[in-house]
Amino acid sequence: MSEHFSMRIKRLDLFAAVALTASAIFYILGLVFPILSSKTSILGFVLEEESMRLVDSIDYFWEEGDVFLALVILIFTIVFPILKYLDLSVRLVAPQLLTRKLVSILKDLDKWSMLDVFLVALLILNFKLDTSLITMKLEVGTTFIAISVIFRMVASFFIGRIIRGQL
């Protein structure tokens, strides 16, 4: 292997590791910070203010009896992203640990990688009531989740190039 080829792989490893780390940090921030807030007011007097985090939305739907929706949000916004982070980390650090069967399953998981953002959008639309009494607005958690998905896609791109050896 030429030295130039080796240097390019190390540089891609660094880019992938930075993108994956940034994605994980923004994902955690997206879970911690609220994704939307609501305010109920009459004649300018605020009666109630509430913020909702992504995890709160799962609790909300579960308590309201919408178990299916709660499970869908849990799976696609918590479980799948965590599996994707584990997948990308193993591909970056120790790709030899992945079997053909596992790689096939993980490729199928890749197809769902943007569904977490789609579900956040659906969740927001579900709560979107913008009247003179109730006002909803997006909060910083939504931005953090969107940024995390972008960084995860960048990391996935670099890791794919490293594995395929296409420099």
Disulfide bonds with the S-S distance in Angstrom:
none
